[in-house]
Amino acid sequence: MNFLSLFVLIPLLMMVFLVPCRNMNQIRTVMVTGSSVLLAGAIALVFLFMAERNAGNTSDMLFTASTVWFAPMNICYAVGVDGISVAMILLSAVIVFTGVFASWNMQPLTKEFFLWYLLLSVGVFGFFISVDMFTMFMFYEIALIPMYLLIGIWGSGRKEYSAMKLTLMLMGGSAFILIGILGIYFHSAPEGGQLTMNILEIANHYVPVEAQLWLFPVVFLGFGVLGALFPFHTWSPDGHASAPTAVSMLHAGVLMKLGGYGCFRIAIYLLPEAAHELGWIFVILTTISVLYGAFSAVVQTDLKYINAYSSVSHCGLVLFAILFLTQTAMTGAVLQMLSHGLMTALFFALIGMIYGRTHTRDIRELSGLMKVMPFLSVCYVIAGLASLGLPGLSGFVSEMSIFFGAFQKGASTFRRALTIMACSSIVITAVYILRVVGKILYGEVQNKKHLALTDATWYEKIPLVVLIICIAGIGIAPFWLNDLIRESFLAFKRGVLFL
């Protein structure tokens, strides 16, 4: 047990306290209290981590601990964090906290919903604190399993189809991840000695290049499925559209980041030579993801599908930046994971609140909402401006870091051409964001029943304000995040990684 394990233990304790709850007030008390403790713990972790770095601790991972689980295969429950992990934990805590308020009146089976919601949270936090590949994979599976029930039972629309499609495709990706992990494990001691699942130990031993050349595509593809890598992205729009609000927030805001984080932590960190040799293949696929997601969002009429395809585009930028293997681009990838996680959670929260009042997500049936729901409408405008990359908000910082890093000295003409193509997604994003904002928020109220709609309640304002503060905080003062993750890239400087 160490400090990091509390992020797994607290959701488990919340599940225990939820079981005897008999009414909505008791359930809300447990969820708000527990999620507040998680958020406070994540903020404390940021300060503790930065204090350690400022004190001169240059270890690759801090707050490490390891306990043997299965000695014959040297499998351990091993935890530790670097700046990237800390940033992801903070993002997860914010989304879990705001998701509780977004599900304030969840019906039916409220207790059961939150039990599965917390199990999903256990998997997410456990994944980000793990430095043992087996432990990481275990938490990865724990995070995926609840999605089927959360969508299949509490979702809407074609929820059974969407839940099954999501589960089957992500489990297919898991099979590739498992093959890749086992391949890395059996090549983790090329000079003899005990095989290991520990990521830090494997990085010090170097996986043989000939093994990397087949392991890298397998691992990157496995995690890329969750990161909405083309053409394995098709589960994402249906899953987002059918999921309940809080699940959409956690799904798009955090769960999809497991894909990018896994590519970063295992595929790039442990297999860098193969990333240099074969990365161009996936750069092409990620460029297609960026453009396909943006163009698809333009033609959608359902608010959730618009945001879902937008997520395909923005998550494609994360994988795109990771593959350029420059420190600036990879820093931008981390910032993009944070930025997209916050703004897509804000979008889905707002869409859920608008749907709860109007009972439609079709933009052709919505207009003039600024007159009847000014608070929600202003929040939607802020989310849209962050998505299209307005300076002063988080989207601008992350996208500029990505494109600067991808275009810097050393990049080939081929990669620069793909970067220019990916940059065009900014224009396409502006098209569908401004189109939706103009259509649903301004003009006359066409449906007279909408004139009687109410604006946000106090418990709806809390998650919206928290998310907007975080988005603006990153956009106005991104330097603290850069300081947080800067040291993490030192471990990647192995002579062959960065261009």
C-alpha positions in Angstrom: 0.0 0.0 0.0 1.2 3.5 -0.8 -0.4 6.8 -1.7 -1.1 5.9 -5.3 -3.1 2.8 -4.3 -5.7 5.1 -2.7 -7.0 6.1 -6.1 -8.0 2.4 -6.6 -9.0 1.9 -3.0 -11.3 4.9 -2.6 -13.7 3.9 -5.5 -13.8 0.4 -4.1 -14.7 1.7 -0.6 -17.4 3.9 -2.2 -18.8 0.8 -3.8 -18.9 -0.8 -0.3 -20.7 2.2 1.2 -23.2 2.3 -1.7 -24.5 -1.2 -1.1 -26.6 -0.5 2.0 -27.9 2.8 0.7 -31.7 2.9 0.5 -32.6 6.2 -1.0 -31.3 8.8 -3.5 -29.9 11.2 -0.8 -27.7 8.5 0.7 -26.4 7.6 -2.7 -25.7 11.2 -3.6 -23.9 11.7 -0.3 -21.6 8.8 -0.9 -20.8 9.7 -4.5 -20.2 13.4 -3.8 -18.1 12.8 -0.8 -16.0 10.0 -2.4 -15.5 11.9 -5.7 -14.5 15.0 -3.8 -11.9 13.0 -1.9 -10.6 11.6 -5.2 -10.3 15.1 -6.7 -8.6 16.5 -3.6 -6.2 13.5 -3.7 -5.4 14.2 -7.3 -4.7 17.9 -6.6 -2.5 16.9 -3.7 -0.6 14.4 -5.9 0.2 17.2 -8.3 1.7 19.4 -5.6 3.6 16.4 -4.0 5.0 15.4 -7.4 6.1 18.9 -8.3 7.7 19.3 -4.9 9.7 16.1 -5.4 10.8 17.4 -8.8 11.8 20.8 -7.4 13.7 19.1 -4.7 15.9 17.5 -7.4 14.4 14.0 -7.6 15.0 13.0 -11.2 13.8 9.4 -11.0 11.8 8.2 -14.0 8.9 7.3 -11.7 8.0 8.7 -8.3 6.1 7.1 -5.4 6.9 3.7 -6.6 5.9 0.5 -4.8 5.9 -3.2 -5.8 4.5 -6.4 -4.4 4.9 -9.8 -6.0 1.6 -11.3 -7.2 2.8 -14.3 -9.2 6.5 -15.2 -8.6 7.0 -17.8 -11.3 6.3 -15.2 -14.0 7.7 -12.3 -12.0 4.3 -10.5 -12.1 4.0 -7.7 -9.6 1.5 -5.2 -8.4 3.8 -2.3 -9.3 2.8 1.3 -9.2 4.5 4.7 -9.8 3.8 7.9 -11.6 5.6 10.4 -13.8 4.3 13.8 -14.9 2.2 12.3 -17.6 0.5 9.8 -15.3 -0.2 12.6 -12.7 -1.8 14.7 -15.4 -4.1 11.8 -16.5 -5.0 11.0 -12.9 -6.0 14.7 -12.3 -8.1 14.6 -15.5 -9.8 11.4 -14.4 -10.6 12.8 -11.0 -12.1 15.9 -12.5 -14.3 13.9 -14.9 -15.4 11.4 -12.2 -16.4 14.3 -9.9 -18.3 16.2 -12.6 -20.0 13.1 -13.9 -21.6 12.5 -10.4 -23.4 15.8 -10.7 -24.3 15.1 -14.3 -26.1 12.0 -13.1 -27.8 13.7 -10.2 -31.3 12.3 -11.1 -30.2 9.1 -12.8 -33.1 6.6 -13.1 -33.7 3.7 -12.9 -31.5 1.5 -10.7 -29.5 4.4 -9.4 -27.4 2.4 -7.0 -26.5 -0.2 -9.6 -25.6 2.5 -12.1 -23.1 4.1 -9.8 -21.6 0.8 -8.7 -20.7 0.1 -12.4 -19.6 3.7 -12.8 -17.2 3.3 -9.9 -15.9 0.0 -11.2 -15.1 1.8 -14.4 -13.3 4.4 -12.4 -11.2 1.7 -10.6 -10.0 0.5 -13.9 -9.1 4.0 -15.2 -7.1 5.0 -12.1 -5.4 1.6 -11.8 -4.3 1.8 -15.4 -2.6 5.2 -15.0 -0.7 4.3 -11.8 0.6 0.9 -13.1 4.2 0.3 -14.1 3.8 -3.4 -14.6 2.3 -4.5 -17.9 0.2 -7.3 -16.5 -1.3 -5.0 -13.8 -1.9 -2.3 -16.5 -3.7 -4.8 -18.7 -5.8 -6.1 -15.8 -7.0 -2.6 -15.0 -7.5 -2.0 -18.7 -9.9 -4.9 -18.9 -11.7 -3.8 -15.6 -12.3 -0.4 -17.3 -13.8 -1.9 -20.4 -16.2 -4.5 -18.9 -18.6 -2.0 -17.2 -19.2 -0.1 -20.5 -21.4 -2.9 -21.9 -23.9 -2.7 -19.0 -23.7 1.1 -18.6 -24.7 1.6 -22.2 -26.8 -1.5 -22.6 -29.0 -0.8 -19.6 -28.9 2.9 -19.0 -28.3 4.1 -22.6 -30.7 5.3 -25.3 -31.4 4.7 -28.9 -29.8 1.5 -30.3 -28.1 0.9 -27.0 -27.9 -2.9 -27.2 -26.3 -2.8 -30.6 -23.9 0.0 -29.6 -22.9 -1.7 -26.4 -22.2 -5.0 -28.1 -20.3 -3.3 -31.0 -18.2 -1.3 -28.5 -17.4 -4.4 -26.4 -16.5 -6.7 -29.3 -14.2 -4.2 -31.0 -12.4 -3.1 -27.8 -12.0 -6.8 -26.7 -10.5 -7.4 -30.2 -8.0 -4.7 -29.4 -7.4 -6.2 -26.0 -6.4 -9.5 -27.8 -3.7 -7.6 -29.7 -2.5 -5.9 -26.5 -2.2 -9.2 -24.7 -0.2 -10.7 -27.6 2.1 -7.6 -27.6 2.6 -7.7 -23.8 3.5 -11.4 -23.9 5.9 -10.8 -26.8 7.6 -8.0 -24.9 7.7 -10.1 -21.8 9.5 -13.0 -23.5 12.0 -10.6 -25.0 12.5 -8.6 -21.8 15.9 -10.2 -20.9 17.8 -10.6 -24.2 21.1 -11.1 -22.4 19.8 -13.6 -20.0 18.3 -13.3 -16.5 14.8 -13.2 -15.2 12.0 -12.1 -17.5 9.9 -9.2 -16.2 6.7 -7.3 -16.8 8.0 -4.1 -15.2 8.1 -1.3 -17.8 11.1 0.4 -16.2 13.2 -2.7 -16.1 12.3 -3.6 -19.7 13.3 -0.1 -20.9 16.7 -0.6 -19.3 17.3 -3.9 -21.0 16.2 -3.0 -24.6 13.9 -5.3 -26.6 15.8 -6.7 -29.6 15.1 -4.7 -32.8 14.0 -7.7 -34.8 11.3 -8.4 -32.1 10.3 -4.7 -32.0 9.5 -4.8 -35.7 6.5 -7.1 -35.2 5.6 -6.2 -31.6 5.2 -2.4 -32.3 2.4 -2.8 -34.9 0.6 -5.3 -32.7 0.7 -3.1 -29.5 0.0 0.2 -31.3 -2.9 -1.3 -33.1 -4.3 -2.8 -29.9 -4.3 0.4 -28.0 -5.1 2.4 -31.1 -8.5 0.7 -31.3 -9.5 2.5 -28.0 -7.9 5.7 -29.4 -10.3 5.6 -32.4 -7.6 4.7 -34.9 -8.9 4.5 -38.5 -10.4 2.1 -39.6 -11.1 0.7 -36.1 -13.0 3.8 -34.9 -16.5 2.8 -35.8 -17.5 1.7 -32.3 -16.9 5.2 -31.0 -19.7 7.3 -32.5 -22.4 4.6 -31.7 -21.0 4.1 -28.2 -20.9 7.8 -27.5 -24.4 8.5 -28.9 -26.1 5.7 -26.9 -24.3 6.1 -23.5 -25.9 8.1 -20.7 -24.4 11.5 -20.0 -22.0 10.7 -17.3 -20.8 7.6 -19.1 -20.3 9.6 -22.3 -18.2 12.1 -20.2 -16.0 9.4 -18.7 -15.9 7.4 -21.9 -14.8 10.2 -24.2 -13.0 12.2 -21.5 -10.9 9.5 -20.0 -11.4 6.0 -21.3 -10.3 6.9 -24.9 -7.1 8.4 -23.3 -6.2 4.9 -22.2 -5.5 4.2 -25.9 -3.2 7.2 -26.3 -1.5 6.6 -23.0 -0.9 2.9 -23.8 0.6 3.7 -27.1 2.9 6.3 -25.4 3.9 4.2 -22.4 4.4 0.8 -24.1 4.6 1.0 -27.9 6.8 4.1 -28.0 8.7 3.9 -24.7 9.6 0.2 -25.0 9.8 -0.2 -28.8 11.4 3.1 -30.0 13.5 1.7 -32.9 10.4 0.1 -34.5 8.5 3.3 -33.9 11.1 5.1 -36.1 10.9 2.4 -38.8 7.2 1.7 -38.9 5.6 4.8 -37.5 4.9 6.3 -41.0 2.2 3.6 -41.5 0.3 4.8 -38.5 0.9 8.4 -39.2 -1.1 7.9 -42.4 -3.9 6.2 -40.6 -4.0 8.9 -37.8 -4.1 11.6 -40.5 -7.1 9.9 -42.0 -8.7 9.7 -38.5 -8.2 13.4 -38.0 -9.8 14.3 -41.4 -12.4 11.6 -41.5 -13.7 12.5 -38.0 -13.9 16.2 -38.8 -15.6 15.8 -42.2 -18.1 13.2 -40.7 -19.0 15.7 -37.9 -19.9 18.3 -40.6 -22.8 16.2 -42.0 -24.3 14.9 -38.7 -27.5 16.3 -37.3 -27.5 14.6 -33.9 -25.6 16.6 -31.3 -24.1 13.5 -29.8 -22.9 12.1 -33.1 -21.4 15.5 -33.9 -19.4 15.4 -30.7 -18.6 11.7 -31.2 -17.0 12.2 -34.6 -15.3 15.3 -33.3 -13.7 13.1 -30.7 -12.5 10.7 -33.4 -10.7 13.7 -35.0 -9.2 15.1 -31.8 -8.1 11.7 -30.5 -6.5 11.1 -33.9 -4.4 14.1 -33.2 -3.1 12.5 -30.0 -1.9 9.4 -31.8 -0.6 11.6 -34.7 1.5 13.7 -32.4 2.9 10.7 -30.5 4.2 9.1 -33.7 6.3 12.2 -34.7 8.7 11.4 -31.9 9.6 15.0 -31.1 9.4 16.3 -27.5 7.3 19.3 -28.6 4.8 17.1 -30.5 4.6 14.6 -27.7 4.1 17.3 -25.1 1.2 18.5 -27.3 -0.2 15.0 -27.4 -0.4 15.0 -23.6 -2.0 18.5 -23.6 -4.4 17.3 -26.2 -5.5 14.4 -24.1 -6.2 16.8 -21.2 -7.8 19.4 -23.4 -10.0 17.0 -25.3 -11.0 15.2 -22.1 -12.2 18.3 -20.5 -14.0 19.9 -23.5 -15.7 16.7 -24.7 -16.9 16.1 -21.1 -18.3 19.6 -21.1 -20.0 19.0 -24.5 -21.6 15.8 -23.4 -22.8 17.2 -20.1 -24.4 20.1 -22.0 -25.9 17.9 -24.6 -27.4 15.7 -21.8 -28.9 18.8 -20.1 -30.3 20.1 -23.3 -31.8 16.8 -24.3 -33.3 16.4 -20.8 -35.3 19.6 -21.4 -36.1 19.5 -25.1 -36.2 15.6 -25.5 -34.4 15.9 -28.9 -30.8 16.0 -30.0 -31.6 16.8 -33.6 -30.2 20.3 -34.5 -33.0 20.7 -37.1 -35.5 20.8 -34.2 -33.6 23.2 -32.0 -33.2 27.0 -32.3 -33.1 30.1 -30.1 -32.0 28.3 -27.0 -29.9 31.4 -26.0 -33.2 33.2 -25.1 -34.6 30.4 -22.9 -31.4 28.8 -21.5 -28.7 31.5 -21.4 -26.3 29.8 -19.0 -26.3 26.5 -20.8 -26.0 28.3 -24.1 -23.0 30.4 -23.0 -21.3 27.3 -21.7 -21.9 25.6 -25.1 -20.3 28.5 -26.9 -17.2 28.2 -24.6 -17.0 24.5 -25.3 -17.2 25.1 -29.0 -14.6 27.8 -29.0 -12.2 25.5 -27.1 -12.9 22.7 -29.6 -12.0 24.9 -32.6 -8.8 26.1 -30.9 -9.5 29.7 -29.8 -6.5 31.3 -28.2 -6.9 31.5 -24.4 -8.5 28.1 -24.2 -7.0 24.7 -23.9 -7.5 23.6 -27.5 -5.2 26.3 -28.9 -2.3 25.3 -26.7 -2.5 21.6 -27.4 -3.0 21.9 -31.2 -0.2 24.5 -31.6 2.2 22.3 -29.7 1.3 19.4 -31.9 1.7 21.2 -35.2 4.9 23.0 -34.2 6.4 19.7 -33.0 5.4 17.9 -36.1 6.8 20.6 -38.5 10.0 21.3 -36.7 13.5 20.7 -38.1 14.3 17.1 -38.9 10.8 16.1 -40.1 10.7 14.6 -43.6 8.8 16.2 -46.5 6.3 13.4 -46.4 5.5 14.0 -42.7 5.3 17.7 -43.2 2.8 17.1 -46.0 0.7 15.0 -43.7 1.0 17.7 -41.0 -0.5 20.3 -43.4 -3.4 17.9 -44.2 -4.0 17.4 -40.4 -3.9 21.2 -39.9 -6.8 21.6 -42.3 -9.0 19.8 -39.7 -8.9 23.1 -37.7 -10.9 24.8 -40.5 -13.3 21.9 -40.8 -13.8 21.9 -37.0 -14.7 25.6 -37.1 -17.3 24.9 -39.8 -19.3 22.3 -37.8 -18.9 24.1 -34.5 -20.1 27.5 -35.7 -22.8 25.8 -37.7 -24.2 24.1 -34.7 -23.9 27.1 -32.4 -25.6 29.3 -34.9 -28.4 26.8 -35.6 -29.4 25.8 -32.0 -28.6 28.9 -30.0 -29.5 31.9 -32.1 -32.5 33.0 -34.1 -36.2 32.6 -33.2 -37.5 29.8 -31.0 -39.3 27.6 -33.6 -40.9 25.1 -31.2 -43.1 27.2 -28.9 -43.0 24.5 -26.2 -39.3 25.4 -25.7 -40.2 28.9 -24.5 -41.2 27.3 -21.2 -37.8 25.6 -20.7 -35.8 26.3 -17.6 -32.1 27.1 -17.3 -29.4 25.1 -15.4 -30.0 24.1 -11.8 -27.4 24.5 -9.1 -26.2 20.9 -9.4 -25.9 21.2 -13.1 -23.9 24.4 -12.9 -21.2 22.8 -10.7 -19.8 20.4 -13.3 -20.0 23.0 -16.1 -18.2 25.7 -14.1 -15.5 23.3 -12.9 -14.8 22.1 -16.5 -14.8 25.6 -17.9 -12.3 26.7 -15.2 -10.0 23.8 -16.1 -10.3 24.6 -19.9 -9.5 28.2 -19.3 -6.8 27.4 -16.8 -4.9 25.3 -19.3 -5.4 27.9 -22.1 -4.3 30.9 -20.1 -1.5 29.3 -18.0 -0.2 26.1 -19.6 3.3 26.5 -18.2 2.6 24.6 -15.0 1.5 21.6 -17.1 4.6 21.8 -19.2 6.7 21.9 -16.0 4.7 18.9 -14.7 5.4 16.7 -17.7 8.8 18.0 -18.9 10.9 15.7 -16.8 8.9 12.7 -17.9 10.5 13.0 -21.4 14.0 12.6 -20.1 13.4 8.9 -19.7 12.6 8.8 -23.5 15.9 10.2 -24.5 17.6 7.0 -25.4 19.5 8.3 -28.4 17.2 6.9 -31.0 13.8 8.2 -29.9 13.5 11.9 -30.5 14.2 13.4 -33.9 
